[in-house]
Amino acid sequence: MARLLSEDATQPALTYYDDTDGPTAGERIELSRKVFNTWVCKAANALQEGFDVSPGSVVWLQLPAPHWRLAYWAFATWAVGATVSLDGHEGADVLITTDPDSESAQDADEVIAVSLAALARKFDGNLRSGVMDEAHEISSYGDDFTAWDEPEEDTNALDARDDNTTYADLIPTTRWAGPPARWSPRPTPTSSSTNCCRYGALAAPSSWSGAATRRSTTNACRPKGSRLTRNREQPGHLGGIWCPHGQSCRYCC
């Protein structure tokens, strides 16, 4: 989320169309990255400060799926390092539901009542003592969030249909493997090498005549002294961005 916000906080993060039969039918909700993050932070602060939710806690989300409110409550639960339960969980620490009068809500120690309507300002109905009215109270929590504790990688992040997902599986670590293996980076340029702005000297195919297509000639991949020319007939042409190796220059420069 932090990376998405730094790139462009105004871009849409979530768009939801309500086509169900009910009072919210026909609603269209679009949340920008910044607004969605604000919802997540407020909900996470409510869980952490108001209900002492932390790694090891279980939050049962008894909300319709798919729904935009389910999305930010799930992200909020993960932000505090707790476990999201979608199918019911005996002994859940917090139940988040649209029906605070249900049997499961009566048995729960902590309950958050959620109104699905986008412009709701309070829950439509009477709430028993101790039940949090999300629509009325969530705005009082902060727009920024810092977790007090971090979950272990083997901590369950999601319990759904007897399928457990750990935090290690929820947020996998991926790394770029580098340029294609047939490209051979060399430590120093030679007369038969191309100059690459990212990887140094790369071996150039002997059949290359200097024709390539680039958006800019700055640091273009070509032998020293050669002139960059357009070649839109080259097989596999991708939007006018090619290097002499016959691969898209997104791998090279």
Sequence and secondary structure as in RCSB ss.txt:
>XXXX:A:sequence
MARLLSEDATQPALTYYDDTDGPTAGERIELSRKVFNTWVCKAANALQEGFDVSPGSVVWLQLPAPHWRLAYWAF
ATWAVGATVSLDGHEGADVLITTDPDSESAQDADEVIAVSLAALARKFDGNLRSGVMDEAHEISSYGDDFTAWDE
PEEDTNALDARDDNTTYADLIPTTRWAGPPARWSPRPTPTSSSTNCCRYGALAAPSSWSGAATRRSTTNACRPKG
SRLTRNREQPGHLGGIWCPHGQSCRYCC
>XXXX:A:secstr
 HHHHHHHTTSEEEEEE  SSSTTTT EEEEEHHHHHHHHHHHHHIIIIIH   TT EEEEE  SS HHHHHHHH
HHHHTT EEESS  TT SEEEES TTSHHHHH SSEEE   STT  S SS   TT EEHHHHGGGS SS   SS 
  TTSEEEEETTEEEEHHHHS       S TTS EESS  TTEEEETTTEEEE  TT  SB   S  TT SSBTT
   B  TTSTT  TT   TTSS GGGT 
